Amino acid sequence: MSTIFKGSGVALVTPFTNGEVDYTALTRLIELQIISGTDAIIVCGTTGEAATMSAEERMEVIRFVVDRVNRRIPVIAGTGGNNTAAVIDFSRTAEALGVDGLLIVTPFYNKTTQKGLVAHYAAICEQVHIPIIVYNVPSRTGLNVLPATMREILDVCENVVGIKEASGNIEQMVNLAAMCPGLDIYSGNDDHILPVLSLGGKGVISTIANVVPSEVHNLCMAFFAGKLDIARKLQFSLLPIWRAAFCETNPIPIKTMMGMMDLCSPELRLPLVPPTPEDEEKMRKALKDFGLIS
């Protein structure tokens, strides 16, 4: 299968107002991303607080985003979980709704072995026929997809085309790129965009693109155009935004920052809570220094 997208994919927040999904705000966010040059929208992922949304809410949000985007850029739905049968059902429904691809995180809590990972993705791929991006984020799942395991997954899963690599381990990423030629590697960390691109990566699935969409897109495009000095400067310039956006558990900071920018309500769902006043001040300063608020 071909690459789903190249460049900046935003891990879109899900805006809430008074406990409900705010579809008016969601419309604004979608249009902002498209106008800003974002190359793909990832909906109902970690940053989208999918873990605290009901199955009905997630499906309605996916349906809404697919309809609103209307094929202007790819839409990728997060459908992962720790129950393989449930992941299959959810993925088949998302496929029927018209998404362009799926982002499927590794099983968590019950975890599994490396052999189990291969079996998990193989079972999903037997039932789903659109491109799949494996999401490797050991800090959240307690499970790391080893490069050799990813090689096995590719051997048995024709429609696994990419990986969102958020291990933070550069050595692992180098080995992954070496062992899995042709695999589309996306940075799962905004501070690793340029290093991943330098290994042949296709882009990033970005949290900070919620507030700096043009800059993240431009960083990727500068690299692809061979303008390495520009790409490097953009990566360095985004570090204060990245630090602020991850001073507490994602998506607490990014939603708080979006509230400061009047992009959407900063409302979160428990167990996530608002940031400390000290961390909120760090976020405000980063946005001011970047010229995003006055």
N, C-alpha and C positions, 0 to 999 in steps of 0.2 A: 504494500500500500504506500501511497505517497505521503509526504509531509503534510500535517494538518495546518500548521502555520509556521511562519518564520518571523522572528522579531519579538515584540512585546505582547504577551498575553496578560491581561489584568485579572487577578484573583478578586473578583468583584465582591464588595460588601453587600449584604442584604439589609436595606434600610427598614427600620421598625419605627412605628409611631403608636404609642399607647398599646403596645403589645402585639400589634398587627403589622404585617408587611405593608410598607408604604409604596404603593405602585406608582404614585405620582413622582416621588423622589427617585424611584428605580428608573423611570423613564428618563429623567434628567441625567442620571448617571450614565445610562447607556449612550445617550446622545453625546454627552461630553467625551466619552471614550472614543467614539467613532470620529467625531470632529477632530480630536487630538491626535489621530493617527494610530491608535492602538490596533494591533494586528489580530487579536482574538479576545473573546470574553470567556472567562471560566466562571461558571455560576454554580452555587451550592457547594463550594469547597470549604476549607478550614476558615478562610477569611470571611466567607459568607455565612458563617455560624450554622451550617447545615446540621450540626450535631444536636442543636436545640430546636430544630424545625420538625414538624410532623411530616409524614410521608406525603400527605395531601398538600401541605404548604410547599414542599420542595418541588413537587410535580407542577403545581400552578406557577411557581416562579420560573421554572425551566420553560414551561409553555409560553409564559409571557415574554421572556427574554428572546426566545426563538422567533416569536411572532414580531416583536418590536425590531429586532435586528434585521429580519427579513433578508437574510443571505448577504448582507453588506460585508460582514466579516464572519469568520467561523465562530460558532458557539460550542463550547465544550462543557459538559455537565459532570460534576463530581457525583459518582454513584458508588463509591467504595464502602466497605463495612467489614465486619468480622464474621458474617454469616454468608457463606458462598451462595446458597440458594436465594437468599434475599437480595444479594448483589446482582445476581442474574436477572431476577424479576424487575428490579429497579432499572437496570441497564437496558433491558428490552423495552420498558416503557419509555425511557428517555430516547432511545433510538426511534421509536414510533412517533415521538413528538417532533422529530426532525433535527436533533442536534447533530453537529458535524463530527463529534468525537466524544470520548469519555475519559475522565481522569479518575483512576481507580487506585485508591490508597491501599497499602498492604493491610492485612488483618491486624487488629490491635486487641489488647487485653488477653484473649485466648492465644494470640500470636500465631504460632505454628513453627515448623522447621523450614529450612531452605527447600527441602523436598516438597513440603506442603505448599510453599509459595508457588512452585511450578504447577502443582496440581490445581491450586486455586485459580490461577489465571488461565490454565488450559480449559477448565470447566466453563469459565465465563466465555472464553473465545469460541467454544462449541455452539453457544446460544446467541451470540451477539456478532454482528457483521460489519460494524463501523470501526474506525480506528480507535485504539486504546492507548493511553499514556499511563504507564505505571507511576505511582507516586511513592517515592521513598523518603520518609521523614522519620528516622529512628528516634529523634528526641520526643516525638509524640506517640509513636506506636510501640516503642521498645523492640522493634524488629528492623534489621538492616538487610536490604537486598544486596547480596554480594555480586561482584561483576560476573563470576562464573555462573551464578544462579540466573542472572539476567540473560546470559548467553543461552542457557537451557530454555528459558521462557521463550526467547525468540525462535528457537528451533522447533517448538511445538505450537506456537501461537502466531499464526500468519498475520493477524490484524493488530498485534502489539507493535506499534511503530515508534514509540518514544518513552522517555522516562523523565519525570520531574525529580531531579536529584537534589535533595535537601539534607544530605548527610553532613555537609560542611567539611567533608574529608577530601581534600584536593588529590591526595594520592589515590584514593578510591576512584575518583572521577577520571584520572589519567588511565588507570587500569581498565575502567569501564569503556572509555573511548577506544583503547587499544584492542580489547577483546570483543567489542560489539560494533564493528564497522557497519555503517549504514543506519545505526540506531540514532534517532533524533533525541539529542540530549538538551534538556531545558534546565537552566539554573532555577533551583527552588529557593535561593537566597539572593536578595537584592544586592548584597555586597560582593557576590561572586559572578555577576553577569559577565564581565570582561574575561576573567579566567576561564569560564566555561566556553565562551565563544572562541577563545584562543585554542581550545581543544577540538574545535569543529562543531561546537554546540549550535543549535538552531535558534536559541533565544532564551527568554525568561518567562516564568509564570510569576508575576510580580504583585507584591502587596502595595508597595509605595506608588505604583502606577495609578492607584486610586486618587492620589493627590498631585502627582507629577507625571501624568500620562505622556505628554509630548516629549519630555526629557528622557524617559525610559525607552520610548520608541526611537528617538534620535540617537541614543547611545548605540542601540543595536544596528541601526542603519549606517551609522558612521563606520562601525567595524566592518560591516559587509562591503562598504564602498572602499575599504582600505585606508580610511582616514583614522589611523590609530591614535594620533595625538588628540584628536577631537573626542574619540571614544574614551580615552584615558581621562581626559579632563572632566568629561561628564560623569564617569564613574566616581572620580574623587569628589566632585561637587555634590553628588547625591548622598555621600556618606553621612552628613549631619541629619538629613531627612530619614535615612535608614536607621540611624542610632535612636532617633526619637520614636520612630515607628515600632521599635522593638525593645523599648525600655521596660515594658511590661508585656504580658502575654498577648500575642496577636489574636483577635483584632481590637483589643481594648484601645491601644494608642491610635491606630489608623482611623477608627471611627470617631475618636475624640478630636483628632486633627480635622477630619471632614466636617465635624460640627463647627469647629472654629472657622472654617472656610465657608460655612453656610451651604455646603453641598448636600447634607442630609442630617437628620437627627443623630446625635451620638448614642442613642439608646441601644443598650445591650440586653441580652437575655442571661439570666442566671444559669450557671454559676459565675459568669463573667460580671464584674462590677466596675464602676468608674475608677479611673486612676487616682493616685495620690495627688494632692496639690503640688508637691515637688515635681513629680513626673509631668504633670500637666503643664507646668511652667517650662520644662525642657521642650515639650512639644511646641508650645507657643513661640518660644525663642527660635526654634529651628524654622518654623513657618515664616516668622518675621524676617529672619536673616536671609531666607531664600526669596523674599519678596512676595509670598503668597497671601499674607495678611498684613494689615497696617498696625 
